[in-house]
């Protein structure tokens, strides 16, 4: 019975946090609660091979950002599912990647221990952070009120030639025809890609999603 209650509780919290979190004042508390629930169910998963538990964890995809933003309080709350418990959000200003048509930001994460590539699954931790609008362009702030959408790109990479990477993301955002997230410059974990010049810098890992607010 306790197992079923735990599963139901996590599923309910997952849906509320990831799909119904438009009030940024509640996002941070819900993200912390989700982390606690994820820890509990991960421990349970290690103790038994339960199909329902495995499905629940596997529905949370790596780097599939969730959260929300408020143009009233000028805050952005994000939750980033990861598969490496050593990953941390890099403490640096948000990078505004927005074009004239689409709002986008870049958040960088890093493993301070080895900096290696991560597994695609399962998700074992969720990184949560709250940002303010202070690093956004004025045009982005105004567009967020109008569009109610924000692309959040997560970059797992060191600082090597970061300026080139940022410009590459900006160029990709400019080419969008709708709000969507797709591999912009992803390098398949340092594996060579055909028809790409060796001197063209590409990220180790990236991902992301679209969050909403108002």
Steps between C-alpha positions, in 0.01 A plus 500: 500500500782743589660431163181587311451818705856608427458440127173691490650787699802532275291483184264769629787724606676444168194614306440803721861612500592439138175579323306726734763722651418845370509670840873556550453568870420130547745350250803491727317320783347251257839435339653423840214266582541326165870443576407334830245277330743412221761396758249280677380325189856458367592319822191284465592424141844376605338260746255345253440475127152645481359585154295794628797656678722458196240658273446795736869589518558444129222745406723780630745570218855628539531878455125533432465827687180581688397801704348840434551875506318805628512837327350654814773392742754476213619156605576177314489160674648194332534130580755302296487118514850348483651153502819590687477595868826698475356753254444850629355817348788737428469818705510760225258748342232374264592523133224664298478324161176664392438604142248756379236224484585245769599523866786275611760468775804281560580330832832323540553196721823322584646203685782645711649155560562364153299698247418191298196420290189369672265209440175566318307326781389451771449840661649490851484865607326828420689829512284796599576870492323834502619792286396862466446695178805720564712331231228510233481760228217750529357370174493147646318617812235667287470198270447264795190697595371464147601143412482330838767251387873457559742250348749375757813335360718299738868467412725242663838629390815668625582861421715424194406748229171573675453818296492297177245262650275784612509654154416163350193470721392853415527422129290185551230691688480752216424219256204364699155521346313409819562445869676165516817343634717278287872414500652829398868416499512169682813298443385154614747503787810595302447246223588635153214614280514466122535815290605712797831679487741384773558858616129565561440490875196307617365433850552174683137466609197722483126481535210703625133576475247781499359647821199729525394792717333835499 
